[in-house]
């Protein structure tokens, strides 16, 4: 069964964070450049795959949330025979000039000191992390660190790979029953701290990420991501559960959303 329906305005839904989930995928969050010019390479130097890839990436990234919203969920971490559950909360705040997506944990849960990660988007992205009330701005190279000790790194939550200079549309094929564009995002850095490239299967109808694989600097697969469960809320399909696995360390983290309604947050 293919989820369908109009885009949800439910403030607490997973689509508030990861976009419309009408297909079996998660639409790229609203964190990307709005113009192909940001890649800073003349179109004459691009192959057909690169041109199509950049156009596709720009299309995915040109999404802006319509309203403020809040969300909450649980990170379920499995690593080296150990299990942990960490509640998270978050919000999206939209202004005329930008929009901010924040993920937050709170002190005292499974030895958490409490931290928050914020993505500020206004055509280019800026990143902030806060621990013990100390706020620090991050550069993209600093995003390869876990959020709350999970397999979701900051670069994953921000989908920063859509900002990388090289984007190629490799092919179009079926994945999990959906017609997908296969987008390869490359960092262009031989000394990348973790990911050298990310390959994403993106639903051509909804822009939902059906599957994604991240590769390390040696070209070996490091992580894989998939949405796992959906739930129909008010006639609309929403992502209820997504999972990211580190295939090298054999660890796995599931992010399960609470899809009960919550009121929009104030600006």
PyMOL commands that set and color helices and strands:
alter all, ss='L'
color gray80, all
select helices_A, chain A and resi 15-18+36-39+43-45+48-61+140-142+154-158+160-163
alter helices_A, ss='H'
color red, helices_A
select strands_A, chain A and resi 26-27+69-79+82-94+99-104+115-121+125-131+134-138+166-175+178-186+197-203+208-215+221-233+236-246+251-257
alter strands_A, ss='S'
color yellow, strands_A
deselect
rebuild
show_as cartoon
